[in-house]
Amino acid sequence: MALRINDEIPNLTVQTDMGEIRLHDWIGDSWAILFSHPKDFTPVCTTEFGAVAQLSDEWEKRGTKVLGISVDGVEDHKRWKGDIEKAGGATPNFPIAADTELEMSKAFDMLPAEAYLPDGRTPNDTATVRVVFIVGPDKKLKLSMTYPMNVGRNFAEVLRALDALQLANGKGVATPANWQAGQDVIIPATLSDEDARAKFGTFDTVLPYLRKTKQPA
């Protein structure tokens, strides 16, 4: 069954290069980003893991934990981290799940139930394992992005989306296209003008159903 927005993520116990974790316990009261890869020691994925490592301070500022996922084993992950640090110039201090039995890949609907790892496999055998999941402290899926093998993920966009989700979750607002932190936000259409003034103060009415206000502190 597909994993949809606002579904609770599976509470799997997974092996990582930093020890065993149970997903819900590991997330705790934090936000979490899970990003998956079809194989270790692949060029695009190595640059992506490096980008995530470079953003370590940004994840911490936002109370967000990061978990990589790859269908290779723990020892491969440990060796791969050396390449990641060399390519990205930052230490990857987050765990990488070893999804060698494809349990996570199938539970998170990245691969069909009948998928398996053939002998001498290549990344093409698990090509759809190229997804970013953003999960809230309630353990529910807030956002997912799926990429093809040949397009590197933009983690500045992942960070922007995380900011928007945390703001929307905490302040009851929405964000417009291309929103960046600090810019005006959208007042939900479910609020009357009177209630909007009481909650947000002044606002601009662009259209009867599109009202903008300053980003709440």
N, C-alpha and C positions, 0 to 999 in steps of 0.2 A: 504494500500500500504506500502511496506517495506521502512524503513528509511535507506538510503544507504550513504556511504562515500561521502562527499561534498554536500549532500542535506541540505537545510536550515531546522533547527529544528522548530517544531510547536511553534508559539508564544502564548502559553496558559497563562491564568491567573489562578494561583493556590493558594490555602490556605496552609500556613505553620504554624508551631508552633511559628514563629517569625513574623507573619502577612502575608498579601496578597502580592504576587509578580506577575509581568508579565515577562515571561521568557526573552524576548529580552531586555527589559529595565533593568532587574536585571543583566544580563550579561554585558551590556554596552560595554566598550572597553576592557574588561578583557577576559581571557580564563575561561572556566568553566568545572567542572567535576560534572556530575550527576550520582549517583549510587543508584540503586533501590533494594528494598527488599520486599519479599512477606508478611511479617507480623512483627509487633513489638514483643518484648519480646521473641525472638527466639535466640538460643545459638550462632550459627555461625554469624548471622547478628550483634549481640551485640559486638562480638570481632572485627568485621569489622568497625563498627562505632567508636569503641575505637581506632583502628589503624588510621583512618582518623583524629580523634581529636588529636592524638599524632603528626601528621604531619602539624599542623596548621601553624607553622613558615615556613615550606617548601612551602606550597601553597601560602603564602603571598609573599615570595621571588620571586615567578614565576608569580605574578600578576594573580592568579587563584582563582576563587570563587568555593565553594563546595555546592552542594545541595543534600541532601538525599531524597529518595522517598520511601514511604511505603503506602500500601493501608489501613492502619488504620487511625484513626482520630487524630486531633490536641491534645486533652487531653491525649490520649495514648502516643503520641510522647513526650509530656512534662514529663510524668511520666517515660517513658523509658529512657530519658536522664540521670536520676539519676543512673540507672543500668549501662548505657554506661560509665559514669564517674567512677563508682566504679570498673568496670571490666577493663577499659583501663587506668585508672590513669591520665586522661586528660579531660578537659571540652569540650564537643561538642558544640562549639560556632557557628555552621553553622545551617541553617534552614533545616527542614524536611518537604517535601510536604505531605499533607494529601490527597492521591489519592483515597478517599472512593468511588467515582463513576467510578473509573478505566479510567478516561479520559486520563491521561498521559500514562498509561500502554497501552492503545489502540492506541493513537496517535503516540507513539514511537515504535509501532509494537512489544510490549512485550507480549501482549495477543490478541487473536482473537476478532473480533467485537462482537461476540455473548457471550463473557465471562461475568459472573456475580458473585457476592459474595453470596453464599448460606448461609442460617441460620446454625450456628454452624460450620462455615468453618474452615479449617486448612490451614497451609502454602502450602499444596499440591495443593489447589485450585488455587493458583497464583504462582506456582513453577517457571514459566519462567520469573517472574519479578526479575531477578538476573543479571542485566546488568550494565556495566560501560560505560558511554558516555563521550568522551572528545570533547568539542565544542570550536571552535575558536572565536575570537572577531567579525568575520564576520557572526556569528550565524550559521555556517555550521558544520555538524558533521565531525570530523577528525578521530575518532577511536571509535570502540565499542568492548566490550568483554562480552560474556555471560557465566555464570557459572552455574553448577548444584547446588542443595540444599546443598549437603554434602561436598563441597570444598570451603574453605575460600579463598577470593581474596587476591592476593599478591599486596599490595599497594606500595611496593618498585618498582614493575614492572610498575604500573600505573604512578608513579613519573618518572621513566626512560623513559617511552613512551612519557610523557608530555615534558620532556627535548628534546627528539628527534624531536618531532613535532614542538616545538618552534624554535629549531635550523634550521630545514629544512625550516620552514616558513620564517624565518628571513634572512637566509644566502644562500638559494638556493642550499642546499646539500642534500645528503641522508645518512643514517647510516647503517652500516653493522650488521650482526647477533651479538647479545650479546653486542652491543655497550654500553659503559658507558661514561658519560660526561667527556670530556678531551681527549678522544681517537680519532684516525684518523677517518675521514669521507670519503664518496664516492662522487666523482665528477659526476654529471649527464651525461649520455651518449649523451645527446643532445648538449653538449658543445664540440667544436673542441679542439684539444690539444692547439692550439694557443690561443683560447679564455680562456681555462682553466688556462694557464700560466698567462695571463693578469689579471685574476680574483683572482687566488689563489697562484700564484708563483710556486714554485717547487711542483712536485707530483711524486708518484711512480706508474708505470704501471704494474699491476699484470697480467692482460690480456688486450687485445685491448679494451674491453668494461668495464674493471674494473680498475679504477684509484683512488688511495687514496691520501689524503692530510691532513695536520694538521687541527684540528678543528679551524675554524675562531674564532677570539676573539669576 
